[in-house]
Amino acid sequence: MEGYKRLTYRVLLSIFLILATASTAGAERGLTVVFLDVGEGDAVYVETPTGEKILIDTGNPITGGYVAEFLDERGVSRVDSVFITHPHPDHMGGIFHILARFEVASVYDNGQPVPEGPGSEIYRWYAEAARGANYRALKAGDTLSWGSVRVVVLWPEPPLSPKPPLLNDWNANSLVLKLVYGETSFLLAGDATGVVEKALIRGGVELRAKVLKVGHHGALDATGKDFLEAVSPAYAVISVDEGNIRGYPDEKILKRLEKRGIETLLTKS
């Protein structure tokens, strides 16, 4: 891993606050984007120039507590929107902490049908807790706006498979979101794999972004060469824990990013 920056959210905050503010004219205070160190999982905090607080994924059932602590430190009492890219526990598990401690105005996910029966309790609990009156399933083509900030949904295209043969197939149904503010954009790939990347390229989707949140924690089944060329980011962020048992991020992905001159930042401390 030598040559790659291992940064906590506090450092990433300063980088991306400056990056987003510098590219937008006017008296707005700028967009804050924070990639949180939640170990195994994803969690991104967004604060818009008009003050809306947004979470994109929430860490796992344990590290979701860190997300709640981070919000407390910032004096947040209300979260305007929570996006869950897909209901794997390392992305949705922290929502139990968030819903218990904060007012949450809206919850969005990809509409993935969740399993039932023995061993599937966490998915049932998630559906019961998160998919209430303020819930909406998103699909490609949807757009949400808060003043000058937009979130464009690039993926998935329904219908979603209710019973994938393997749990990890849910990755291909992950929300892929593009956060846009002025001339600055962030492509947040969730756990989307190469199959999704190729479909987006074939569909002519505008993928170019200043910052890429690398798909599937830097695993080798994502971040293809053609996809990187289409996105052409200046920065890549990989959300990963120390000593990942699955070997994420893959060394080949790190070398691929380095070869393109993309500054790569790891959330693990």
Backbone bond lengths (Angstrom), bond angles and torsions (degrees), N, CA, C in turn:
res aa  C-N    CA-C-N  psi(-1)  N-CA   C-N-CA  omega(-1)  CA-C   N-CA-C  phi
1 M - - - 1.446 - - 1.521 111.66 -
2 E 1.304 118.11 1.32 1.452 120.58 -177.82 1.523 109.57 -59.29
3 G 1.327 116.09 138.92 1.454 120.61 179.63 1.510 113.19 96.70
4 Y 1.337 118.19 -6.98 1.456 121.64 178.72 1.519 109.09 -112.18
5 K 1.299 115.91 141.38 1.456 121.24 -175.74 1.517 110.58 -81.81
6 R 1.321 115.19 132.68 1.456 121.06 175.43 1.525 105.98 -108.68
7 L 1.306 116.48 106.31 1.457 121.19 -169.93 1.513 111.26 -123.63
8 T 1.315 116.96 139.56 1.454 121.25 172.20 1.523 108.87 -82.69
9 Y 1.331 115.49 171.87 1.454 119.87 -176.90 1.519 112.00 -61.54
10 R 1.324 119.26 -27.59 1.456 119.85 -176.03 1.524 110.92 -66.02
11 V 1.310 116.76 -38.97 1.464 119.91 177.46 1.520 110.41 -72.78
12 L 1.316 116.87 -43.99 1.456 120.15 179.22 1.517 111.36 -59.80
13 L 1.318 116.32 -34.91 1.454 120.38 179.06 1.519 110.45 -57.24
14 S 1.320 117.04 -49.31 1.458 119.57 -176.31 1.522 111.02 -65.65
15 I 1.335 117.37 -37.76 1.466 120.49 179.76 1.516 110.89 -61.64
16 F 1.316 116.94 -50.82 1.450 119.70 -171.33 1.510 113.23 -82.86
17 L 1.325 118.17 -22.97 1.456 119.63 172.81 1.522 109.70 -66.13
18 I 1.316 116.20 -44.37 1.466 120.32 177.94 1.521 110.52 -64.46
19 L 1.317 116.11 -46.10 1.464 121.25 -177.54 1.525 110.91 -58.44
20 A 1.325 117.16 -46.77 1.460 120.70 -176.10 1.510 112.00 -72.79
21 T 1.324 117.81 -36.10 1.461 120.45 -178.09 1.514 111.22 -71.45
22 A 1.322 116.52 -39.47 1.454 120.27 -174.09 1.512 112.84 -65.22
23 S 1.310 118.06 -22.04 1.455 120.77 -172.70 1.523 113.24 -95.90
24 T 1.328 117.78 1.26 1.451 120.11 -174.69 1.514 110.12 -126.23
25 A 1.319 115.96 126.37 1.458 121.10 -178.31 1.520 110.26 -78.55
26 G 1.347 115.20 165.31 1.457 120.05 174.86 1.517 111.46 104.54
27 A 1.324 115.28 -177.04 1.455 121.21 -172.76 1.522 112.87 -93.86
28 E 1.337 118.50 4.93 1.453 120.19 -179.98 1.525 110.56 -61.49
29 R 1.322 116.15 152.06 1.452 120.46 -177.27 1.519 112.58 -78.90
30 G 1.318 118.36 -7.04 1.453 121.49 177.67 1.519 112.77 100.48
31 L 1.296 114.54 168.41 1.458 123.47 -179.65 1.520 109.09 -99.72
32 T 1.315 116.52 133.61 1.460 121.76 175.55 1.521 109.30 -105.49
33 V 1.322 116.42 127.22 1.461 122.08 176.01 1.522 107.55 -129.27
34 V 1.320 116.12 121.71 1.458 121.57 -175.44 1.525 109.20 -123.36
35 F 1.325 116.76 120.41 1.459 121.45 174.74 1.524 107.43 -93.06
36 L 1.316 116.12 110.01 1.454 121.38 -171.98 1.527 111.87 -83.60
37 D 1.314 115.19 143.51 1.459 120.86 174.73 1.526 107.84 -83.43
38 V 1.336 116.55 99.78 1.462 121.33 -179.48 1.528 111.23 -116.51
39 G 1.329 116.22 24.71 1.459 118.93 178.99 1.513 110.27 64.12
40 E 1.327 116.59 -127.99 1.464 121.75 177.81 1.523 108.18 -75.27
41 G 1.320 116.53 104.56 1.461 120.07 -179.93 1.510 112.36 145.18
42 D 1.322 115.04 -175.44 1.453 123.32 178.22 1.520 109.09 -128.65
43 A 1.317 116.20 145.34 1.460 121.83 168.94 1.525 107.93 -162.31
44 V 1.326 115.68 125.23 1.464 122.00 179.27 1.525 107.77 -126.55
45 Y 1.328 115.85 129.59 1.465 121.39 177.14 1.521 108.85 -105.43
46 V 1.323 115.72 133.17 1.467 122.01 179.13 1.522 107.92 -126.20
47 E 1.327 115.98 132.50 1.458 121.24 172.02 1.521 107.75 -123.80
48 T 1.312 116.39 120.81 1.450 121.05 -174.47 1.529 110.66 -80.34
49 P 1.332 117.55 163.55 1.462 120.09 177.12 1.521 113.45 -59.83
50 T 1.328 117.45 -24.91 1.460 120.86 179.24 1.527 112.60 -95.47
51 G 1.342 116.79 8.33 1.449 120.69 169.05 1.506 117.03 97.53
52 E 1.329 119.29 0.53 1.470 119.68 177.95 1.534 110.15 -70.33
53 K 1.327 115.33 141.86 1.455 122.20 178.72 1.524 109.33 -109.24
54 I 1.326 116.14 127.59 1.460 122.34 -172.69 1.528 108.79 -131.60
55 L 1.328 116.13 138.69 1.462 121.74 171.37 1.521 108.86 -116.96
56 I 1.313 115.67 135.38 1.456 121.41 173.29 1.527 106.37 -118.02
57 D 1.321 115.40 102.00 1.455 126.01 -170.22 1.531 110.04 70.71
58 T 1.337 115.53 161.65 1.465 119.81 -166.59 1.518 114.07 -137.64
59 G 1.334 117.63 16.54 1.449 119.31 -176.50 1.518 111.76 76.17
60 N 1.315 116.05 -171.65 1.465 120.57 -178.02 1.531 110.60 -96.05
61 P 1.338 118.96 177.88 1.465 119.31 -175.43 1.522 114.70 -58.43
62 I 1.321 118.12 -23.16 1.464 120.98 177.40 1.522 111.08 -91.87
63 T 1.332 116.87 -53.49 1.467 119.49 -174.97 1.517 112.81 -74.32
64 G 1.322 117.40 -10.46 1.454 119.09 172.76 1.518 111.45 -58.60
65 G 1.325 116.56 -25.65 1.458 119.91 174.94 1.516 112.02 -63.18
66 Y 1.346 117.53 -32.87 1.462 120.74 176.90 1.532 110.38 -66.21
67 V 1.324 115.75 -37.06 1.465 119.47 178.74 1.524 109.44 -63.12
68 A 1.321 116.63 -44.02 1.461 120.35 178.35 1.523 110.88 -62.17
69 E 1.327 117.64 -40.84 1.460 120.94 178.07 1.520 111.00 -63.42
70 F 1.325 116.80 -40.41 1.458 120.91 177.74 1.528 110.61 -60.45
71 L 1.325 116.85 -44.13 1.461 120.37 178.76 1.525 110.58 -63.64
72 D 1.322 116.54 -40.89 1.466 119.85 177.24 1.521 111.04 -59.51
73 E 1.331 116.51 -43.20 1.463 121.06 -179.74 1.525 111.92 -60.71
74 R 1.330 116.44 -32.40 1.457 120.73 179.83 1.530 112.26 -87.08
75 G 1.312 117.11 1.28 1.452 119.99 179.42 1.514 114.06 74.52
76 V 1.327 116.61 23.75 1.464 121.15 -178.89 1.523 109.62 -80.91
77 S 1.309 117.34 130.28 1.459 121.75 174.02 1.520 112.17 -115.93
78 R 1.323 115.89 -19.51 1.468 121.52 -178.31 1.524 108.72 -132.36
79 V 1.324 115.78 132.13 1.460 121.54 173.51 1.521 106.89 -107.20
80 D 1.316 116.02 120.49 1.466 119.75 -174.36 1.518 112.55 -72.35
81 S 1.329 116.61 -38.10 1.467 119.65 -178.33 1.522 109.78 -147.22
82 V 1.327 115.47 135.07 1.464 122.22 170.87 1.520 107.61 -118.36
83 F 1.326 116.30 123.22 1.458 123.02 175.22 1.527 107.90 -105.67
84 I 1.312 116.93 126.93 1.465 121.96 172.10 1.520 106.50 -109.85
85 T 1.331 116.94 114.45 1.458 118.97 -173.81 1.524 111.90 -64.82
86 H 1.329 116.74 -34.04 1.465 122.28 175.48 1.528 106.57 -169.95
87 P 1.329 117.83 155.61 1.458 119.12 -169.17 1.520 116.29 -86.75
88 H 1.328 118.36 36.24 1.454 119.37 166.21 1.524 108.44 -71.95
89 P 1.340 118.35 143.34 1.461 120.67 -173.80 1.530 115.09 -57.06
90 D 1.347 118.36 -28.94 1.465 118.80 -178.60 1.521 112.37 -77.87
91 H 1.321 117.45 -3.70 1.460 121.75 175.92 1.528 111.55 -113.32
92 M 1.311 116.44 -36.96 1.472 119.40 -176.35 1.519 113.52 -103.62
93 G 1.343 118.74 -12.81 1.454 120.63 -170.04 1.511 114.88 -60.06
94 G 1.338 116.87 -31.21 1.453 119.98 -178.44 1.511 114.40 -74.88
95 I 1.324 117.56 -9.64 1.462 118.98 -176.53 1.522 111.36 -64.22
96 F 1.326 117.84 -25.11 1.461 120.14 178.03 1.532 110.62 -64.32
97 H 1.329 116.90 -37.40 1.463 120.97 175.07 1.530 110.56 -67.04
98 I 1.313 115.87 -43.15 1.468 120.35 -174.84 1.529 110.61 -67.34
99 L 1.307 117.40 -47.32 1.456 120.30 -177.92 1.532 111.44 -65.91
100 A 1.329 116.65 -30.23 1.462 119.84 -179.11 1.520 112.78 -75.93
101 R 1.343 117.62 -25.14 1.470 119.99 -170.63 1.520 114.61 -114.89
102 F 1.340 117.86 -12.00 1.459 119.60 -174.94 1.524 110.43 -136.11
103 E 1.316 115.01 152.01 1.456 119.75 168.61 1.524 107.67 -72.33
104 V 1.315 117.48 128.11 1.466 122.11 -179.75 1.521 107.86 -120.38
105 A 1.329 115.87 119.14 1.465 119.85 -175.03 1.520 112.56 -78.45
106 S 1.338 117.54 -40.53 1.468 120.67 -175.32 1.521 110.34 -145.21
107 V 1.322 115.55 143.17 1.459 122.30 175.63 1.523 108.26 -124.91
108 Y 1.319 115.90 134.26 1.463 122.11 179.25 1.527 108.77 -129.24
109 D 1.318 116.23 144.16 1.453 120.35 167.68 1.523 108.92 -148.92
110 N 1.325 116.80 -165.78 1.464 120.50 -174.84 1.531 113.09 -92.53
111 G 1.339 117.08 2.96 1.455 119.63 179.89 1.504 114.72 75.96
112 Q 1.327 117.04 14.49 1.458 120.61 -178.69 1.529 111.35 -58.15
113 P 1.343 117.99 120.84 1.471 118.43 172.83 1.524 109.73 -61.76
114 V 1.315 116.35 136.83 1.461 119.94 -176.34 1.521 109.83 -106.84
115 P 1.338 117.46 150.66 1.461 120.66 -177.98 1.518 111.73 -71.78
116 E 1.300 114.83 161.44 1.455 121.95 176.72 1.526 109.05 -125.68
117 G 1.305 116.07 167.52 1.452 119.86 176.62 1.511 112.47 100.63
118 P 1.338 116.69 -179.93 1.462 122.27 -177.43 1.533 111.67 -56.85
119 G 1.314 115.81 136.96 1.453 121.26 -179.88 1.508 114.31 85.60
120 S 1.320 117.19 -4.33 1.466 121.09 -177.94 1.526 112.03 -112.81
121 E 1.326 116.33 19.12 1.461 120.02 -173.37 1.521 112.76 -58.50
122 I 1.340 117.81 -40.62 1.464 118.99 -176.05 1.520 111.46 -62.79
123 Y 1.337 117.43 -32.87 1.463 120.54 179.07 1.531 110.88 -72.47
124 R 1.316 115.50 -38.30 1.458 118.97 176.49 1.527 110.51 -65.56
125 W 1.332 116.10 -42.83 1.462 119.62 178.48 1.521 110.55 -62.11
126 Y 1.323 115.52 -41.12 1.465 118.84 178.12 1.526 111.06 -60.37
127 A 1.323 116.84 -48.55 1.459 120.29 -178.81 1.524 111.22 -61.31
128 E 1.323 116.40 -40.78 1.457 120.00 -179.61 1.525 111.51 -68.18
129 A 1.328 116.56 -37.41 1.466 120.06 -176.34 1.521 112.79 -80.19
130 A 1.337 116.51 -40.39 1.465 119.97 -169.50 1.518 114.45 -98.08
131 R 1.318 117.92 -28.30 1.460 119.98 -172.59 1.533 110.39 -99.05
132 G 1.326 113.79 68.13 1.454 120.63 179.17 1.514 112.04 -107.04
133 A 1.321 115.90 -149.61 1.466 121.29 -175.04 1.523 112.45 -66.45
134 N 1.330 116.94 -27.02 1.470 120.49 -177.43 1.531 111.96 -98.29
135 Y 1.336 116.66 22.29 1.464 122.65 -175.44 1.532 111.08 -104.02
136 R 1.339 115.18 147.61 1.466 121.02 174.98 1.517 109.48 -148.26
137 A 1.317 117.42 134.19 1.462 122.24 173.56 1.522 108.65 -85.49
138 L 1.325 115.95 135.48 1.456 121.67 -177.56 1.522 111.13 -105.82
139 K 1.325 114.59 156.73 1.463 121.11 177.90 1.520 108.89 -144.60
140 A 1.323 116.35 167.75 1.454 121.67 179.78 1.524 110.72 -54.69
141 G 1.337 115.16 133.64 1.457 120.98 -179.81 1.509 113.92 102.30
142 D 1.336 117.48 -17.56 1.466 120.36 177.19 1.528 110.09 -72.21
143 T 1.320 116.45 146.58 1.460 122.54 177.29 1.520 109.15 -137.07
144 L 1.313 116.13 135.70 1.458 122.17 174.21 1.520 108.00 -121.46
145 S 1.331 117.10 143.25 1.458 121.23 -175.11 1.517 111.29 -133.13
146 W 1.329 114.47 144.63 1.453 123.06 172.00 1.527 105.87 -134.57
147 G 1.318 117.00 94.71 1.454 120.22 -175.79 1.519 110.78 61.33
148 S 1.324 115.99 -121.46 1.466 121.40 -177.41 1.523 113.11 -88.25
149 V 1.320 117.51 5.87 1.474 122.23 -179.46 1.520 109.20 -106.66
150 R 1.335 115.49 133.28 1.468 120.21 177.41 1.524 109.59 -126.51
151 V 1.320 114.70 144.17 1.464 121.37 167.04 1.521 106.97 -114.60
152 V 1.321 116.05 117.65 1.455 122.49 179.92 1.527 108.03 -105.11
153 V 1.311 115.91 128.69 1.472 120.75 179.50 1.529 108.45 -88.87
154 L 1.320 115.92 118.49 1.468 121.38 -179.21 1.525 112.92 -96.20
155 W 1.325 116.54 -22.54 1.463 122.26 -174.36 1.514 107.47 -161.54
156 P 1.338 119.25 147.20 1.466 130.70 15.68 1.523 112.99 -99.16
157 E 1.322 113.29 170.02 1.456 121.45 171.60 1.521 107.75 -104.60
158 P 1.328 118.40 122.69 1.472 120.09 -179.49 1.524 110.73 -70.13
159 P 1.349 117.51 164.02 1.469 126.32 3.32 1.519 112.29 -83.77
160 L 1.319 115.50 154.40 1.449 121.37 176.86 1.526 109.44 -94.11
161 S 1.316 114.88 148.14 1.462 119.38 178.54 1.524 110.13 -72.07
162 P 1.349 118.09 125.26 1.465 119.09 -179.53 1.517 113.67 -75.05
163 K 1.326 117.56 -28.40 1.456 120.30 -175.93 1.531 109.89 -134.83
164 P 1.333 117.19 79.35 1.465 118.93 179.25 1.525 110.44 -63.58
165 P 1.320 117.26 146.21 1.469 119.04 179.73 1.520 112.34 -62.45
166 L 1.303 116.80 -30.33 1.453 121.39 176.04 1.529 107.93 -127.95
167 L 1.325 116.89 142.61 1.453 120.44 -178.02 1.519 112.05 -56.94
168 N 1.333 116.68 -36.57 1.457 119.91 -176.76 1.523 112.70 -68.17
169 D 1.336 118.62 -13.21 1.456 119.76 175.84 1.525 111.51 -62.74
170 W 1.304 117.59 -18.25 1.462 120.49 175.58 1.528 111.25 -60.09
171 N 1.311 116.53 -22.59 1.462 118.84 179.72 1.522 111.69 -58.36
172 A 1.327 116.49 -36.12 1.461 120.66 -179.33 1.520 112.28 -69.95
173 N 1.332 117.57 -13.85 1.462 121.67 176.43 1.528 112.64 -98.55
174 S 1.319 116.27 2.71 1.460 120.72 -175.13 1.521 111.89 -60.23
175 L 1.328 115.89 141.99 1.459 119.31 170.79 1.524 109.70 -60.65
176 V 1.325 115.88 133.57 1.457 122.46 168.19 1.521 106.06 -113.86
177 L 1.325 116.50 120.01 1.450 122.26 -172.23 1.519 110.42 -119.10
178 K 1.332 115.37 143.41 1.454 120.89 173.28 1.519 108.20 -117.20
179 L 1.320 115.11 116.16 1.458 122.60 178.82 1.522 107.66 -94.35
180 V 1.321 116.28 121.67 1.465 121.31 -172.53 1.523 110.02 -122.32
181 Y 1.333 115.93 130.81 1.461 122.46 176.10 1.521 107.57 -144.20
182 G 1.320 116.02 106.49 1.452 119.69 -176.81 1.513 111.19 59.54
183 E 1.325 116.17 -127.40 1.455 121.39 -179.95 1.529 112.52 -88.60
184 T 1.316 116.69 -0.47 1.462 121.04 -177.28 1.518 110.52 -104.42
185 S 1.322 116.32 135.88 1.461 119.49 177.51 1.528 110.13 -140.97
186 F 1.328 113.63 150.64 1.460 123.22 179.87 1.525 107.33 -122.30
187 L 1.306 117.12 125.74 1.461 121.30 175.94 1.522 107.73 -100.57
188 L 1.326 115.91 115.41 1.456 122.51 -175.23 1.519 108.03 -108.34
189 A 1.333 116.09 105.19 1.461 121.65 -166.96 1.517 113.93 -90.60
190 G 1.341 119.16 0.43 1.455 119.43 -178.48 1.519 110.88 54.17
191 D 1.328 116.84 -130.37 1.466 121.45 175.12 1.527 111.38 -110.57
192 A 1.322 116.73 22.58 1.465 120.68 -178.65 1.522 110.51 -57.89
193 T 1.310 115.48 140.55 1.461 122.03 -176.63 1.527 110.94 -103.72
194 G 1.342 114.99 -177.27 1.457 120.68 -178.51 1.513 113.92 -59.91
195 V 1.326 117.88 -30.22 1.464 121.09 177.04 1.523 110.38 -60.06
196 V 1.329 115.92 -42.85 1.468 121.02 178.13 1.524 110.44 -67.91
197 E 1.304 116.70 -44.15 1.463 120.77 -179.69 1.527 110.91 -56.32
198 K 1.326 116.54 -44.63 1.464 120.33 -179.60 1.521 110.97 -66.43
199 A 1.328 117.27 -37.91 1.462 120.74 178.70 1.527 111.04 -65.32
200 L 1.312 117.48 -39.00 1.459 121.03 178.60 1.527 110.84 -65.99
201 I 1.309 116.12 -40.95 1.471 119.85 178.96 1.527 110.26 -65.98
202 R 1.333 117.07 -45.05 1.464 120.56 178.70 1.529 111.22 -61.09
203 G 1.326 116.33 -34.53 1.457 120.38 -178.30 1.514 114.07 -78.67
204 G 1.319 116.96 -1.58 1.462 120.10 177.86 1.527 113.82 71.67
205 V 1.339 117.31 24.24 1.458 121.39 -179.16 1.526 109.75 -69.13
206 E 1.335 116.70 137.95 1.458 121.29 177.14 1.528 108.81 -74.71
207 L 1.325 115.98 106.05 1.454 121.55 -173.09 1.524 113.74 -103.00
208 R 1.307 117.58 -13.35 1.462 119.84 -173.26 1.531 110.58 -57.28
209 A 1.344 115.62 133.37 1.461 120.53 -178.55 1.523 109.09 -154.65
210 K 1.315 114.50 151.87 1.471 120.22 178.91 1.527 111.29 -71.65
211 V 1.331 115.61 -36.08 1.469 121.26 -176.41 1.520 108.60 -127.40
212 L 1.317 116.01 132.47 1.462 122.08 175.20 1.515 109.25 -113.61
213 K 1.333 116.53 120.82 1.467 120.56 167.30 1.517 104.54 -83.85
214 V 1.310 116.44 107.23 1.460 123.33 -170.28 1.527 110.47 -60.72
215 G 1.322 116.13 136.65 1.448 121.77 -178.55 1.522 112.90 -70.45
216 H 1.329 114.95 142.97 1.475 123.98 172.52 1.520 112.19 54.12
217 H 1.323 116.45 41.21 1.467 122.58 169.66 1.530 113.20 59.09
218 G 1.334 116.73 26.39 1.457 119.50 179.26 1.509 114.41 82.46
219 A 1.322 118.01 17.38 1.469 121.07 177.45 1.530 109.84 -68.66
220 L 1.307 115.77 158.66 1.459 120.74 -175.19 1.530 112.74 -71.97
221 D 1.335 118.10 -13.42 1.463 119.81 -179.36 1.520 112.72 -85.44
222 A 1.331 118.17 11.67 1.467 122.33 178.64 1.529 108.98 -141.52
223 T 1.337 115.49 178.09 1.467 122.57 175.95 1.524 110.99 61.44
224 G 1.341 115.03 52.81 1.456 120.68 177.73 1.518 112.67 -68.78
225 K 1.307 116.50 162.23 1.464 121.53 -177.56 1.521 111.71 -61.67
226 D 1.321 118.14 -44.31 1.463 120.90 179.96 1.522 111.38 -65.22
227 F 1.328 115.69 -36.10 1.465 120.07 178.67 1.522 109.99 -66.20
228 L 1.316 117.74 -45.02 1.457 120.52 178.15 1.521 111.21 -60.88
229 E 1.308 116.73 -39.16 1.464 119.77 178.10 1.524 110.66 -63.98
230 A 1.334 117.22 -39.77 1.457 121.01 -179.49 1.526 111.62 -68.56
231 V 1.328 116.87 -39.13 1.472 120.50 -179.90 1.519 110.75 -77.68
232 S 1.312 116.73 -42.03 1.466 124.07 179.14 1.523 112.24 49.13
233 P 1.340 117.56 55.86 1.465 119.50 -177.16 1.524 112.85 -79.49
234 A 1.317 115.95 155.96 1.462 121.12 170.37 1.519 110.31 -85.43
235 Y 1.340 116.43 -31.31 1.455 122.69 -178.91 1.526 109.57 -126.22
236 A 1.325 116.08 145.64 1.460 122.41 170.69 1.513 107.93 -127.33
237 V 1.327 116.72 134.01 1.462 122.08 178.52 1.526 108.16 -115.65
238 I 1.320 115.83 129.52 1.459 120.92 177.45 1.516 108.05 -116.30
239 S 1.330 116.29 121.02 1.455 122.09 178.10 1.523 108.63 -91.79
240 V 1.332 115.76 112.95 1.465 119.77 -171.91 1.523 108.87 -155.82
241 D 1.327 115.80 153.76 1.463 120.28 178.54 1.518 110.63 -97.02
242 E 1.317 114.91 161.64 1.465 121.40 178.57 1.522 109.60 -67.12
243 G 1.333 116.96 134.06 1.452 120.67 177.14 1.508 113.45 64.35
244 N 1.336 117.01 41.36 1.463 121.00 -175.82 1.521 110.91 -57.47
245 I 1.327 116.25 126.87 1.467 120.10 -174.56 1.524 112.15 -69.85
246 R 1.323 117.75 -18.63 1.464 120.95 178.78 1.529 112.52 -90.97
247 G 1.317 116.16 -1.76 1.455 119.66 178.19 1.515 114.06 82.18
248 Y 1.334 117.70 19.69 1.467 120.61 177.38 1.539 109.43 -85.59
249 P 1.316 117.48 143.67 1.463 127.14 -7.93 1.520 110.92 -78.14
250 D 1.312 115.80 149.48 1.453 120.97 179.87 1.527 109.75 -69.52
251 E 1.313 115.79 138.29 1.463 120.87 -178.01 1.527 111.63 -58.66
252 K 1.336 116.81 -33.90 1.467 119.57 179.33 1.524 111.27 -65.19
253 I 1.336 117.22 -34.96 1.463 120.18 177.93 1.527 109.99 -68.75
254 L 1.326 117.12 -42.60 1.458 120.42 178.30 1.530 111.39 -60.54
255 K 1.331 115.80 -41.72 1.468 119.47 179.04 1.524 111.05 -68.35
256 R 1.329 116.38 -34.81 1.466 120.86 178.21 1.531 110.43 -63.86
257 L 1.307 115.95 -42.20 1.468 120.59 177.94 1.526 110.71 -67.02
258 E 1.331 115.72 -42.79 1.461 120.20 -179.63 1.524 111.11 -63.03
259 K 1.315 116.87 -40.40 1.459 121.24 -178.73 1.524 111.39 -61.10
260 R 1.318 117.53 -32.63 1.462 121.90 178.85 1.523 112.45 -85.81
261 G 1.323 117.77 0.84 1.456 120.55 179.25 1.519 113.86 73.53
262 I 1.326 116.90 24.80 1.469 121.75 -179.49 1.521 108.99 -88.75
263 E 1.327 116.28 125.86 1.452 120.00 178.02 1.533 108.42 -71.82
264 T 1.321 116.16 120.98 1.452 121.65 -173.01 1.520 110.52 -108.32
265 L 1.332 115.20 128.55 1.456 122.35 -176.52 1.532 108.50 -119.93
266 L 1.317 116.16 132.41 1.468 122.00 178.38 1.517 109.27 -108.80
267 T 1.347 116.39 137.62 1.453 118.94 -178.57 1.517 112.64 -76.68
268 K 1.312 118.07 -21.43 1.465 118.70 -175.09 1.521 110.46 -67.83
269 S 1.316 113.79 141.96 1.471 119.21 -177.07 1.519 110.92 -90.40
